[in-house]
Amino acid sequence: MEPFRDMAKFLRESRINKALTDRTKVYESHIRMFWKLVRYDENEKIIYSAVQKKDENDKDIDIEVKFNVGDVRRVLDLGDKDEDPTIVLERLCKGLWFRMGFPGHVNGKYLKSMFSRPYKFLVHCVIHALPHRKGAYDEPSE
């Protein structure tokens, strides 16, 4: 586990630590129903959907849920605000690659094969977790 110590420290100190480590149980049926019924109100900037729960008579009832981006940031403890930029500056990306031990030229291709073993695994997991991914799985998209 020694090679993974730096990666674990990096993840513990990241803003997405809670999103990665939270062990709240979520039922697949709730997720499927949520995505089946979800809608976004552009004027209010709110996401609406529904999930089922049991009432006092043990019958399934639909419960409407609504939330906005601020709610997601608060629940996941991301530590930022709605008005913060969502595009990461290039210099911050380069700093991140260096902190992860990337030995290559940061203006070239970022091949996961160039990372140390623990970070190679992390990059591999992140790339495969992106459902909209198109193309090769050996390099992160820009």
N, CA and C of each residue as an Amber inpcrd file, in Angstrom:
protein
   426
   0.8120000  -1.2080000   0.0000000   0.0000000   0.0000000   0.0000000
   0.8530000   1.2690000   0.0000000   2.1330000   1.1400000   0.2070000
   3.0180000   2.3000000   0.2570000   2.9140000   3.1820000  -0.9970000
   2.8880000   2.6070000  -2.2170000   2.8140000   3.4710000  -3.3980000
   1.5160000   4.2750000  -3.4880000   0.4700000   3.8210000  -2.8050000
  -0.8220000   4.5030000  -2.8790000  -0.9950000   5.5720000  -1.8000000
  -0.0250000   5.6840000  -0.8820000  -0.1340000   6.6310000   0.2300000
  -0.2680000   8.0770000  -0.2650000   0.5470000   8.4690000  -1.2420000
   0.4860000   9.8440000  -1.7680000  -0.8390000  10.1090000  -2.4660000
  -1.3270000   9.1110000  -3.2220000  -2.6010000   9.2890000  -3.9110000
  -3.7360000   9.4180000  -2.9020000  -3.7170000   8.5960000  -1.8450000
  -4.7670000   8.6680000  -0.8240000  -4.7460000  10.0300000  -0.1410000
  -3.5650000  10.5530000   0.1500000  -3.4430000  11.8850000   0.7600000
  -3.9880000  12.9460000  -0.1930000  -3.6390000  12.8350000  -1.4630000
  -4.1110000  13.7750000  -2.4820000  -5.6390000  13.7870000  -2.5230000
  -6.2650000  12.6040000  -2.5080000  -7.7210000  12.5130000  -2.5640000
  -8.3750000  13.0150000  -1.2820000  -7.7890000  12.7210000  -0.1210000
  -8.3450000  13.2040000   1.1500000  -8.3610000  14.7270000   1.2120000
  -7.3610000  15.3560000   0.6020000  -7.2520000  16.8130000   0.6360000
  -8.0240000  17.4930000  -0.4910000  -8.5860000  16.7140000  -1.4140000
  -9.2940000  17.3000000  -2.5510000 -10.6980000  17.7450000  -2.1540000
 -11.2680000  18.6410000  -2.9640000 -12.6230000  19.1350000  -2.7100000
 -13.6760000  18.0680000  -2.9410000 -13.3410000  17.0290000  -3.6730000
 -14.3370000  15.9960000  -3.9660000 -14.2390000  14.8040000  -3.0160000
 -13.5000000  14.9510000  -1.9170000 -13.3070000  13.8520000  -0.9740000
 -14.6300000  13.2590000  -0.4930000 -15.5720000  14.1020000  -0.0830000
 -16.8400000  13.5740000   0.4290000 -17.6090000  12.8280000  -0.6650000
 -17.6000000  13.3660000  -1.8740000 -18.2980000  12.6970000  -2.9740000
 -17.6900000  11.3310000  -3.2610000 -16.3900000  11.1940000  -3.0540000
 -15.7220000   9.9240000  -3.3020000 -15.8900000   8.9240000  -2.1610000
 -16.0200000   9.4210000  -0.9380000 -15.9690000   8.5280000   0.2190000
 -17.2880000   8.3450000   0.9450000 -18.3010000   9.1230000   0.6350000
 -19.5780000   9.0100000   1.3350000 -20.1920000   7.6320000   1.0920000
 -20.7010000   7.0300000   2.1280000 -21.2470000   5.6700000   2.0230000
 -22.7650000   5.6380000   2.2000000 -23.4430000   6.7220000   1.8620000
 -24.8950000   6.7480000   1.9310000 -25.4570000   5.7200000   0.9630000
 -26.3970000   4.9170000   1.4320000 -27.0010000   3.9030000   0.5660000
 -28.0810000   4.5370000  -0.2900000 -27.9850000   4.3020000  -1.5880000
 -28.9730000   4.7870000  -2.5370000 -29.4200000   3.5880000  -3.3600000
 -30.7100000   3.3770000  -3.3950000 -31.2460000   2.2290000  -4.1170000
 -31.2770000   2.4940000  -5.6180000 -30.9320000   1.4780000  -6.3960000
 -30.9180000   1.6120000  -7.8450000 -32.2910000   2.0040000  -8.3740000
 -33.3530000   1.4930000  -7.7720000 -34.7050000   1.8360000  -8.2180000
 -34.9710000   3.3320000  -8.0650000 -34.4290000   3.9450000  -7.0060000
 -34.5890000   5.3860000  -6.8140000 -33.8540000   6.1590000  -7.9010000
 -32.6640000   5.6940000  -8.2240000 -31.8680000   6.3680000  -9.2580000
 -32.5760000   6.2780000 -10.6110000 -33.0640000   5.0840000 -10.9490000
 -33.7620000   4.9080000 -12.2320000 -35.0110000   5.7820000 -12.3080000
 -35.7840000   5.8080000 -11.2300000 -37.0000000   6.6190000 -11.2280000
 -36.6500000   8.1050000 -11.3200000 -35.6190000   8.5200000 -10.5840000
 -35.1950000   9.9170000 -10.6200000 -34.8900000  10.3350000 -12.0590000
 -34.0470000   9.5730000 -12.7660000 -33.6460000   9.9410000 -14.1190000
 -34.7740000   9.7810000 -15.1260000 -35.7310000   8.9270000 -14.8390000
 -36.8770000   8.7670000 -15.7340000 -37.7890000   9.9930000 -15.6800000
 -37.8930000  10.6060000 -14.5020000 -38.8360000  11.7080000 -14.3040000
 -38.1850000  13.0920000 -14.2200000 -36.8830000  13.1600000 -14.2970000
 -36.1930000  14.4290000 -14.0650000 -36.5320000  15.4650000 -15.1480000
 -36.6240000  16.7160000 -14.7110000 -36.7790000  17.8500000 -15.6410000
 -36.0710000  19.0480000 -15.0380000 -35.6240000  19.9300000 -15.9040000
 -34.8770000  21.1130000 -15.4640000 -35.6500000  22.3620000 -15.8480000
 -35.8560000  23.2340000 -14.8830000 -36.5360000  24.5000000 -15.1280000
 -35.4680000  25.5670000 -15.3400000 -35.3180000  25.9920000 -16.5790000
 -34.2790000  26.9550000 -16.9440000 -34.4790000  28.3060000 -16.2540000
 -35.7350000  28.7500000 -16.0920000 -36.0010000  30.0530000 -15.4670000
 -35.6370000  30.0570000 -13.9820000 -36.0250000  28.9970000 -13.2760000
 -35.7490000  28.9190000 -11.8370000 -34.3930000  28.3050000 -11.5290000
 -33.7600000  27.6790000 -12.5290000 -32.4810000  26.9820000 -12.3480000
 -32.6040000  25.8870000 -11.2840000 -33.6840000  25.1050000 -11.3780000
 -33.9510000  24.0490000 -10.4050000 -34.2270000  22.7460000 -11.1430000
 -33.7330000  21.6510000 -10.5730000 -33.9870000  20.3130000 -11.0970000
 -35.1360000  19.7100000 -10.3040000 -36.1270000  19.1930000 -11.0090000
 -37.2870000  18.5500000 -10.3880000 -37.2920000  17.0700000 -10.7630000
 -37.6980000  16.2430000  -9.8320000 -37.9070000  14.8270000 -10.1090000
 -38.7650000  14.2420000  -8.9980000 -38.8210000  12.9180000  -8.9300000
 -39.6050000  12.2450000  -7.8930000 -38.9220000  10.9340000  -7.5310000
 -39.1190000  10.5150000  -6.2970000 -38.6810000   9.1980000  -5.8340000
 -39.8450000   8.5830000  -5.0660000 -39.7840000   7.2780000  -4.8940000
 -40.8510000   6.6040000  -4.1550000 -40.3960000   6.3200000  -2.7330000
 -41.3710000   6.3520000  -1.8200000 -41.1220000   5.9270000  -0.4540000
 -42.3880000   5.2750000   0.0650000 -42.2550000   4.5860000   1.1560000
 -43.4000000   3.9110000   1.7730000 -44.0970000   4.8900000   2.7240000
 -45.4380000   4.8970000   2.6800000 -46.1830000   5.7170000   3.6290000
 -46.4300000   4.9100000   4.9030000 -47.2140000   5.4810000   5.8160000
 -47.4700000   4.7980000   7.0930000 -48.2390000   3.4880000   6.9280000
 -48.9180000   3.2950000   5.7860000 -49.6480000   2.0490000   5.4960000
 -48.8260000   1.0960000   4.6370000 -47.5260000   1.3860000   4.4910000
 -46.5930000   0.5640000   3.7200000 -46.9270000   0.5310000   2.2270000
 -47.5240000   1.6150000   1.7320000 -47.8090000   1.7420000   0.3060000
 -46.8040000   2.7000000  -0.3180000 -46.4570000   2.4280000  -1.5770000
 -45.5250000   3.3010000  -2.2850000 -46.2020000   4.6070000  -2.6590000
 -45.5430000   5.7100000  -2.3320000 -46.0290000   7.0290000  -2.7410000
 -44.8780000   7.7750000  -3.4050000 -45.2030000   8.6330000  -4.3580000
 -44.1990000   9.4420000  -5.0350000 -43.9680000  10.7320000  -4.2550000
 -42.7040000  11.0510000  -4.0480000 -42.3120000  12.2790000  -3.3550000
 -41.5440000  13.1440000  -4.3480000 -42.0090000  14.3750000  -4.5580000
 -41.2910000  15.2790000  -5.4500000 -40.0380000  15.7910000  -4.7470000
 -38.9380000  15.8010000  -5.4850000 -37.6960000  16.3720000  -4.9770000
 -37.2900000  17.5020000  -5.9110000 -36.7240000  18.5300000  -5.3380000
 -36.2040000  19.6240000  -6.1590000 -34.9440000  20.1520000  -5.4970000
 -33.9860000  20.5210000  -6.3380000 -32.7260000  21.0470000  -5.8230000
 -32.0390000  21.8570000  -6.9100000 -31.0560000  22.6340000  -6.4820000
 -30.2900000  23.4320000  -7.4360000 -28.8040000  23.1130000  -7.2690000
 -27.9780000  23.7690000  -8.0310000 -26.5400000  23.5240000  -7.9960000
 -25.9740000  23.8090000  -6.6080000 -26.4660000  24.8540000  -5.9650000
 -26.0020000  25.1830000  -4.6190000 -26.2630000  24.0620000  -3.6310000
 -27.4100000  23.3920000  -3.7770000 -27.7160000  22.2560000  -2.9010000
 -26.7090000  21.1260000  -3.0900000 -26.3620000  20.8370000  -4.3420000
 -25.3800000  19.7850000  -4.6170000 -24.0340000  20.1530000  -4.0160000
 -23.6220000  21.4070000  -4.1980000 -22.3410000  21.8510000  -3.6310000
 -22.3420000  21.7480000  -2.1060000 -23.4570000  22.1060000  -1.4700000
 -23.5500000  22.0640000  -0.0110000 -23.5220000  20.6250000   0.5060000
 -24.2950000  19.7430000  -0.1060000 -24.3710000  18.3540000   0.3570000
 -23.0340000  17.6320000   0.1710000 -22.3450000  17.8990000  -0.9260000
 -21.0620000  17.2460000  -1.1830000 -19.8790000  17.9760000  -0.5570000
 -20.1370000  19.0740000   0.1630000 -19.0750000  19.8630000   0.8100000
 -17.9720000  20.2480000  -0.1740000 -18.3670000  20.7580000  -1.3380000
 -17.3750000  21.1180000  -2.3400000 -16.6090000  22.3960000  -1.9920000
 -17.1600000  23.2010000  -1.1150000 -16.4330000  24.3900000  -0.6640000
 -16.3360000  25.4910000  -1.6930000 -17.2930000  25.5790000  -2.5940000
 -17.2910000  26.6690000  -3.5640000 -18.6800000  27.2740000  -3.6410000
 -18.8320000  28.2660000  -4.5260000 -20.1030000  28.9650000  -4.6490000
 -20.6050000  28.8630000  -6.0930000 -21.8920000  29.1780000  -6.2730000
 -22.4950000  29.1190000  -7.6150000 -21.7540000  29.9910000  -8.6200000
 -21.2590000  31.1410000  -8.1640000 -20.6390000  32.0730000  -9.1020000
 -19.1650000  31.7580000  -9.3860000 -18.6030000  30.7320000  -8.7490000
 -17.2240000  30.3450000  -9.0200000 -17.1140000  29.7980000 -10.4390000
 -15.9670000  30.0130000 -11.0900000 -15.8050000  29.5140000 -12.4630000
 -15.7970000  27.9880000 -12.4850000 -16.3320000  27.4260000 -13.5540000
 -16.3480000  25.9620000 -13.6770000 -15.2450000  25.4620000 -14.5980000
 -14.6100000  26.3500000 -15.3280000 -13.5090000  25.9590000 -16.1950000
 -12.2080000  26.1820000 -15.4260000 -11.4220000  25.1320000 -15.3110000
 -10.1800000  25.1980000 -14.5530000  -9.0980000  25.8480000 -15.4100000
  -8.3770000  26.7730000 -14.8180000  -7.3080000  27.4510000 -15.5380000
  -6.2100000  26.4580000 -15.9150000  -5.5620000  26.7060000 -17.0460000
  -4.5150000  25.8010000 -17.5340000  -3.3820000  25.6570000 -16.5270000
  -2.9810000  26.7410000 -15.8720000  -1.8740000  26.6610000 -14.9140000
  -2.2350000  25.7890000 -13.7160000  -3.5270000  25.7650000 -13.3330000
  -3.9500000  24.9030000 -12.2330000  -3.9120000  23.4350000 -12.6530000
  -4.2860000  23.1700000 -13.8960000  -4.2140000  21.7960000 -14.4100000
  -2.7720000  21.3060000 -14.4380000  -1.8650000  22.1670000 -14.8910000
  -0.4540000  21.7810000 -14.9420000   0.0770000  21.5120000 -13.5450000
  -0.3110000  22.3540000 -12.5860000   0.1040000  22.1310000 -11.1990000
  -0.4220000  20.8130000 -10.6550000  -1.6520000  20.4910000 -11.0080000
  -2.2460000  19.2230000 -10.5780000  -1.4570000  18.0460000 -11.1430000
  -1.1170000  18.0960000 -12.4380000  -0.3530000  16.9990000 -13.0490000
   0.9970000  16.8410000 -12.3600000   1.6710000  17.9570000 -12.0400000
   2.9680000  17.8730000 -11.3710000   2.8270000  17.2830000  -9.9690000
   1.7820000  17.6890000  -9.2220000   1.5720000  17.1410000  -7.8740000
   1.2640000  15.6450000  -7.9190000   0.7230000  15.1870000  -9.0420000
   0.4450000  13.7660000  -9.2070000   1.6560000  13.0140000  -9.7460000
   2.7900000  13.7010000  -9.8830000   4.0240000  13.0460000 -10.3040000
   4.1440000  12.8190000 -11.7950000   3.4650000  13.6290000 -12.6040000
   3.5370000  13.4690000 -14.0540000   4.9230000  13.8890000 -14.5260000
   5.6800000  12.9750000 -15.1650000   7.0550000  13.3060000 -15.5490000
   7.1840000  13.9280000 -16.9300000   6.1230000  13.9330000 -17.6970000
   6.1950000  14.3920000 -19.0840000   6.0990000  15.8980000 -19.2320000
   6.0980000  16.3300000 -20.4730000   5.9570000  17.7370000 -20.8100000
   4.4690000  18.0980000 -20.6970000   4.1220000  19.0720000 -19.8760000
   2.7170000  19.3530000 -19.5930000   1.9900000  20.0560000 -20.7380000
   2.6650000  20.4120000 -21.7840000   1.9870000  21.0010000 -22.9340000
   1.7320000  19.9610000 -24.0220000   2.1000000  18.7360000 -23.7660000
   1.9080000  17.6760000 -24.7490000   0.7170000  16.8090000 -24.3830000
   0.7870000  15.5380000 -24.7770000  -0.2870000  14.5980000 -24.4510000
  -0.1180000  14.1100000 -23.0190000  -1.2360000  13.9090000 -22.3620000
  -1.2400000  13.3800000 -21.0080000  -1.6060000  11.9020000 -21.0630000
  -0.6480000  11.0440000 -21.2670000  -0.9130000   9.6160000 -21.3310000
  -0.8600000   9.0280000 -19.9260000  -1.8540000   8.2300000 -19.5800000
  -1.8780000   7.6710000 -18.2260000  -0.7100000   6.7260000 -17.9900000
  -0.1180000   6.1980000 -19.0510000   1.0280000   5.3080000 -18.8890000
   2.2470000   6.0370000 -18.3250000   2.2380000   7.3660000 -18.3440000
   3.3740000   8.1390000 -17.8400000   3.2700000   8.4210000 -16.3420000
   2.1400000   8.1250000 -15.7170000   1.9730000   8.3550000 -14.2830000
   2.5280000   7.1870000 -13.4820000   2.7920000   7.4340000 -12.2110000
   3.1710000   6.3480000 -11.3250000   1.9700000   5.4160000 -11.1760000
   2.1870000   4.2150000 -10.7150000   1.1430000   3.1880000 -10.6680000
  -0.1300000   3.6390000  -9.9420000  -0.0310000   4.2300000  -8.7370000
  -1.2730000   4.6250000  -8.0530000  -2.0690000   5.6650000  -8.8300000
  -1.3890000   6.6890000  -9.3610000  -2.0970000   7.7260000 -10.0960000
  -2.5810000   7.2190000 -11.4440000  -1.8740000   6.2750000 -12.0340000
  -2.3220000   5.6580000 -13.2790000  -3.6780000   4.9880000 -13.0440000
  -3.8090000   4.3010000 -11.9110000  -5.0690000   3.6490000 -11.5660000
  -6.1710000   4.6840000 -11.3460000  -5.8520000   5.7890000 -10.6350000
  -6.8270000   6.8510000 -10.3900000  -7.3060000   7.4580000 -11.7120000
  -6.3760000   7.8050000 -12.5880000  -6.7310000   8.3940000 -13.8850000
  -7.5750000   7.4040000 -14.6870000  -7.1970000   6.1280000 -14.6610000
  -7.9640000   5.0870000 -15.3490000  -9.4090000   5.0550000 -14.8430000
  -9.5850000   5.0860000 -13.5200000 -10.9340000   5.0400000 -12.9390000
 -11.7500000   6.2690000 -13.3140000 -11.1290000   7.4380000 -13.2640000
 -11.8430000   8.6780000 -13.5930000 -12.2610000   8.6690000 -15.0630000
 -11.3660000   8.2830000 -15.9520000 -11.6850000   8.2620000 -17.3870000
 -12.8470000   7.3070000 -17.6570000 -12.8250000   6.1410000 -17.0350000
 -13.8980000   5.1630000 -17.2600000 -15.1980000   5.5630000 -16.5790000
 -15.1360000   6.4420000 -15.5910000 -16.3440000   6.8770000 -14.8950000
 -17.0970000   7.9530000 -15.6720000 -16.4830000   8.5180000 -16.6800000
 -17.1260000   9.5670000 -17.4640000 -18.0020000   8.9220000 -18.5300000
 -19.3340000   8.9250000 -18.3460000 -20.2040000   8.2090000 -19.2620000
 -20.2720000   8.8010000 -20.6600000 -19.9310000  10.0640000 -20.8120000
 -20.0110000  10.6960000 -22.1330000 -18.6950000  10.5790000 -22.9000000
 -17.7920000   9.7820000 -22.3900000 -16.4640000   9.6290000 -22.9770000
 -16.5450000   9.0770000 -24.3970000 -15.8290000   9.7080000 -25.3100000
 -15.7340000   9.2300000 -26.6790000 -14.2430000   9.0780000 -27.0080000
 -13.8920000   8.0130000 -27.6500000 -12.5190000   7.8360000 -28.0800000
 -11.7250000   6.9470000 -27.1460000 -10.4180000   7.1140000 -27.1880000
  -9.4820000   6.2430000 -26.4760000  -9.5670000   6.4370000 -24.9670000
  -9.1830000   5.3930000 -24.2480000  -9.1920000   5.4410000 -22.7900000
  -7.7830000   5.5640000 -22.2140000  -6.7960000   5.8920000 -23.0370000
  -5.4400000   6.0020000 -22.5280000  -5.0720000   7.4290000 -22.1640000
  -5.8820000   8.3980000 -22.5810000  -5.5430000   9.7740000 -22.2700000
  -6.8030000  10.5480000 -21.8890000  -6.6780000  11.4170000 -20.8710000
  -7.8280000  12.2450000 -20.5030000  -8.0880000  13.2710000 -21.5940000
  -9.3560000  13.6240000 -21.7610000  -9.6790000  14.6480000 -22.7640000
  -9.3120000  16.0150000 -22.2220000  -9.2010000  16.9660000 -23.1060000
  -8.8130000  18.3200000 -22.6940000  -9.9490000  19.0500000 -22.0460000
